Amino acid sequence: MRGFAYHAPQSLAEAVQILSREGDGGKVLAGGTDLLIQVKERGFVPRYVVSLRNVPDARAVGFDARTGLRIGAGARLSEVAAHPVVQERYPILVQGASLVGSLQIQNLGTVVGNLCNAAPSADCAPPLVALGASARIVGAGGERTVLLEDFFAGPGRTVLEPGELVAEVLVPAPEGRSGGAYERFTPRQEMDIAVVGVGSVLTLGEGDRCLAARICLGAVAPTPVRATHAERVLIGQELTAERVAAAGAAAAAQARPISDQRGSASYRTRLVEVLTRRTLMAAWQDARG
């Protein structure tokens, strides 16, 4: 394996300076569960690596009732899933983070890394997109905030410009009567990649009237996609099993999956319908409770 330079900045500002100074060919290292596989098994060697392990508060997970949840770039998947506020207020994120790889991977890998890897099947993406989350991006030119639904540019690609990194993920505080659920289908129960994943979040008004709905589909397109047609079936309407079923059919009609060795397009389309219906029913019950 060829050698590469290793940098361990003491702050995000220093990390940005290194990226700006060193230029192309660098990689940011948080948990390393994707980068090390690329280096060891796929022959990829970065020119340099910028580790966030010594950056203060990089692993911070915090909540404010007004501004919502903040997940630092170095926050481990297991730390996020076990956080009391996340478990109480964002169970859909617990469901997604708890499905990534093995327990060992979850103890080292990060939520931000799972997003920046930009795999269409990433388990943290549909829950966070459904929650309306954003990425706070920092670079030499300043900082910007991008909605996660606009963050992904294709398989393995994001909107990050050279010299930029994701400092944290920002998740809005949940509405009063809201609930969410994430579910995926895999051939194996554990240690597998989603053939289809669906995250759904609902907000209820009086009774079972749907005030807001956000549904995100994973592994059915080059990037996670909002099922906006299905959302429109629900918003402003009284929820019933029949309406939820109609939303599932609308999501399936909007999906444009491909056929590959893990499943045909028609199979994935059927899975979208089933998983959308299941997650909506679970989100509905969560919002009621």
Secondary structure by P-SEA (a helix, b strand, c coil): cbbbbbbbbccaaaaaaaaaaacccccccccaaaaaaaaccccccccbbbbcccccccccccccccccbbbcccccaaaaaaccccccccaaaaaaaaacccccccccccaaaaaaaccccccaaaaaaaaccccccccccbbbbbcccccccccccccccccccccbbbbccccccccbbbbbbbcccccccccbbbbbbbbbcccccccbbbbbbcccccccccaaaaaaacccccccaaaaaaaaaaaaaaccccccccccaaaaaaaaaaaaaaaaaaaaaaaac
